[in-house]
Amino acid sequence: MNIFVGNLPFSATESDLRNLFAEYGEIESVAVITDRETGRSRGFGFVELAPDARAQDAIRDLDGSDMGGRAIKVNEARPRS
């Protein structure tokens, strides 16, 4: 399942996201989205968990939790339209 993580502190790294989601199962990929021109984080990213991972638990437990002084938003990623 692909999970959207929003309202990230601009200092958040892919390693930070990997550590945050590690207890919920195998992580297939992590991406912090950056601005093409500046290379600076845009404040959101995606975590893809393996099919047998506890993705719904991760969403429930981590939505609204604090990361670097910000309440992060965690929910199932919607496909691009």
Sine and cosine of phi, psi and omega as CSV:
sin_phi,cos_phi,sin_psi,cos_psi,sin_omega,cos_omega
0.00,0.00,0.66,-0.75,0.03,-1.00
-1.00,-0.08,0.78,-0.62,-0.08,-1.00
-0.89,-0.46,0.75,-0.66,0.07,-1.00
-1.00,0.04,0.70,-0.71,0.07,-1.00
-0.81,-0.59,0.92,-0.40,-0.07,-1.00
-0.91,-0.43,0.15,-0.99,-0.02,-1.00
0.88,0.48,0.56,0.83,0.02,-1.00
-0.95,0.31,0.54,-0.84,0.17,-0.99
-0.89,0.45,0.54,-0.84,-0.05,-1.00
-0.91,0.41,-0.26,0.97,0.02,-1.00
-1.00,0.06,-0.11,0.99,-0.06,-1.00
-0.91,0.43,0.66,-0.75,0.00,-1.00
-0.91,-0.42,0.18,-0.98,0.07,-1.00
-0.89,0.46,-0.57,0.82,0.04,-1.00
-0.89,0.45,-0.63,0.77,0.04,-1.00
-0.87,0.49,-0.70,0.71,0.01,-1.00
-0.91,0.41,-0.66,0.75,0.01,-1.00
-0.86,0.51,-0.70,0.72,0.01,-1.00
-0.91,0.41,-0.62,0.78,-0.02,-1.00
-0.89,0.45,-0.63,0.78,-0.08,-1.00
-0.99,-0.10,-0.06,1.00,-0.13,-0.99
-0.83,0.55,-0.61,0.80,-0.08,-1.00
-0.96,0.29,-0.15,0.99,-0.07,-1.00
-0.99,-0.11,0.02,1.00,0.05,-1.00
0.77,-0.63,-0.13,-0.99,-0.06,-1.00
-0.93,0.38,0.76,-0.65,0.02,-1.00
-0.99,-0.15,0.84,-0.55,0.00,-1.00
-1.00,0.05,-0.58,0.81,0.05,-1.00
-0.34,-0.94,0.41,-0.91,0.03,-1.00
-0.66,-0.75,0.67,-0.74,0.06,-1.00
-0.57,-0.82,0.79,-0.61,0.20,-0.98
-0.98,-0.18,0.83,-0.56,-0.09,-1.00
-0.98,0.17,0.76,-0.65,-0.04,-1.00
-0.87,-0.49,0.38,-0.92,0.06,-1.00
-0.95,0.32,0.75,-0.67,-0.04,-1.00
-0.88,0.48,-0.60,0.80,-0.09,-1.00
-0.99,0.10,-0.65,0.76,-0.08,-1.00
-0.99,-0.15,-0.36,0.93,-0.06,-1.00
0.98,0.20,0.01,1.00,-0.03,-1.00
-0.99,0.14,0.55,-0.83,0.03,-1.00
-0.85,0.53,0.60,-0.80,0.07,-1.00
-1.00,-0.06,0.05,1.00,0.09,-1.00
1.00,0.02,0.24,0.97,0.08,-1.00
-0.48,-0.88,0.26,-0.97,0.00,-1.00
-0.32,-0.95,-0.10,-1.00,-0.03,-1.00
-0.69,-0.72,0.60,-0.80,0.09,-1.00
-0.80,-0.60,0.81,-0.59,0.05,-1.00
-0.96,-0.29,0.86,-0.51,-0.01,-1.00
-0.98,-0.18,0.50,-0.86,0.04,-1.00
-0.88,0.48,0.41,-0.91,-0.04,-1.00
-0.83,0.56,-0.53,0.85,-0.03,-1.00
-1.00,0.01,0.06,1.00,0.00,-1.00
-0.97,0.25,0.27,-0.96,-0.02,-1.00
-1.00,-0.03,0.91,0.42,-0.09,-1.00
-0.90,0.45,-0.68,0.74,-0.01,-1.00
-0.90,0.44,-0.60,0.80,0.07,-1.00
-0.89,0.45,-0.67,0.74,0.00,-1.00
-0.88,0.47,-0.72,0.70,0.01,-1.00
-0.87,0.49,-0.74,0.67,-0.02,-1.00
-0.89,0.46,-0.72,0.70,-0.10,-1.00
-0.96,0.27,-0.58,0.81,-0.16,-0.99
-0.99,-0.10,-0.35,0.94,0.02,-1.00
-0.88,0.48,0.83,-0.56,0.01,-1.00
1.00,0.05,-0.06,1.00,0.00,-1.00
-0.97,0.26,0.30,-0.95,-0.08,-1.00
-1.00,0.02,0.74,-0.67,0.13,-0.99
-0.67,-0.74,0.92,-0.39,0.01,-1.00
0.86,0.50,0.55,0.84,0.02,-1.00
1.00,0.10,0.13,0.99,0.01,-1.00
-0.84,-0.54,0.62,-0.78,0.06,-1.00
-0.99,0.13,0.94,-0.33,-0.07,-1.00
-0.98,0.18,0.46,-0.89,0.06,-1.00
-0.97,-0.25,0.78,-0.63,-0.02,-1.00
-0.75,-0.66,0.86,-0.51,0.07,-1.00
-0.41,-0.91,0.16,-0.99,0.00,-1.00
-0.91,0.42,0.75,-0.66,-0.02,-1.00
-0.94,0.35,0.66,-0.75,0.08,-1.00
-1.00,-0.05,0.59,-0.81,0.04,-1.00
-0.89,0.45,0.51,-0.86,0.06,-1.00
-0.89,0.45,0.61,-0.79,0.02,-1.00
-0.93,-0.37,0.00,0.00,0.00,0.00
